[in-house]
Amino acid sequence: MTGLFGEVEVQMNTRNRMVLAYLGTREPAMDDTPSAPCYRVGELYIAGRTTWPEGSQYGYGPHGHELTIFTPDPSDEVVAAVRRGEARFAISVSGPIFFLAYRFGAEAGWRDVPYSWHLQHREARATPPLDPSPESRALLWISLVDSTDGLVLAQRGVTLSPAFTRTLHRTIRDQASSHFDPLECTLTVAEASRERPEAADRLRRATAWSKGNS
């Protein structure tokens, strides 16, 4: 693993580059309430870093759930879709990992990102507690970063449905309590890229769906 975050890059195909990454260490929140990310629109995602591989990363840690999308020179339409477009999400579990699928705007295609609790930086990961109510809704922070200069171009927070929240939290807890086999994780992602190279193909195995803020 190389690079600032020990990135493990997985080339799914020429149009959909997915990244499993150790997230950058940030100051933990002082309580259990998810706080807003410590970067803002117009600022560098990480101080001192101006380029990123194209792709996306998802993590759950001291700041709650975060989805960060790295796109080279995104169009105004893409920026607007991430800021205000209809947000939809899905989860598909594949062995020791799961894929978080996302789409912003009715005309946009689906994209997804693989997640493994064990591959996150120790200080940037957390295990979700049991949901205190069946109506609990997770808050997901979404950021769009221009991968050519490292600047955050769009940011928003959306709530996820109670059913989706329960599935997402249970899946992360299951990963955290399970034995981790790095080879199995690598082979699972490789198999997914070979048998179901597009995010839309993996959606057929989705076990939970949610529309943002609904």
Stockholm file with secondary structure:
# STOCKHOLM 1.0

chainA/1-214         MTGLFGEVEVQMNTRNRMVLAYLGTREPAMDDTPSAPCYRVGELYIAGRTTWPEGSQYGYGPHGHELTIFTPDPSDEVVAAVRRGEARFAISVSGPIFFLAYRFGAEAGWRDVPYSWHLQHREARATPPLDPSPESRALLWISLVDSTDGLVLAQRGVTLSPAFTRTLHRTIRDQASSHFDPLECTLTVAEASRERPEAADRLRRATAWSKGNS
#=GR chainA/1-214 SS CBTTTTBEEEEEETTEEEEECCCCCCCCCSSSSCCCCSCCTTSBSSTTCCCCCSEEEEEEETTEEEEEEEESSCCHHHHHHHHHSCEEEEEEEETTEEEEEEEESTTCCCEEEEECGGGSCGGGCCCCCCCSSTTCCCEEEEEEEETTTCBEEEEEEEECCHHHHHHHHHHHHHHHTSCCCHHHHHHHHHHHHHHCCSHHHHGGGEEEEEETTC
#=GC SS_cons         CBTTTTBEEEEEETTEEEEECCCCCCCCCSSSSCCCCSCCTTSBSSTTCCCCCSEEEEEEETTEEEEEEEESSCCHHHHHHHHHSCEEEEEEEETTEEEEEEEESTTCCCEEEEECGGGSCGGGCCCCCCCSSTTCCCEEEEEEEETTTCBEEEEEEEECCHHHHHHHHHHHHHHHTSCCCHHHHHHHHHHHHHHCCSHHHHGGGEEEEEETTC
//
